[in-house]
């Protein structure tokens, strides 16, 4: 898949996490770090990412009966290596990203023997397969989530939607 290939070919420009087990390339709005990446520098990725954003927007509006306009705000391409852990966290980043309305994870591979994404407060666990898209509200402690066990390379595209035009990355998709 294009995204996994991009990750592997460009891993040296990705931000790294603890012990270099987690790699991410960010596009769009994120107050915790400034993204120097412009999606229009990667036209093939932009074209496919826009399709995924449109699908996520459609799902959010249908499943959550949300009639507000929704816009792409941010997305990351991500790779976690074996022994990486995604600790329990919320996508509101302690109130810094209150403009994120929905969070979405698109799974780009079938990680073998890897634990689920878990939402402990909801007592919900999801074991993803390649191509799955999981979408949830970004705000509220009940949506805090984690991936406690990663035993194989795990590739994801993480997306955030907003209903606030000023936090939209729509301009990045124009070309």
Secondary structure, DSSP 8 states (H G I E B T S, - for coil): -HHHHHHHHTGGGSEE-GGG-EEEEEEE--TTS-----GGGSHHHHHHHHHHHHHHHHHHHHHTT--S--EEEEEEEEEE-TT--EEEE-TTGGGTTTTEEEEEEEE-S--TT---EEEGGGTEEE---TT-EEEEESSSGGG-EEE----S-EEEEEEEEES-GGG--HHHH--
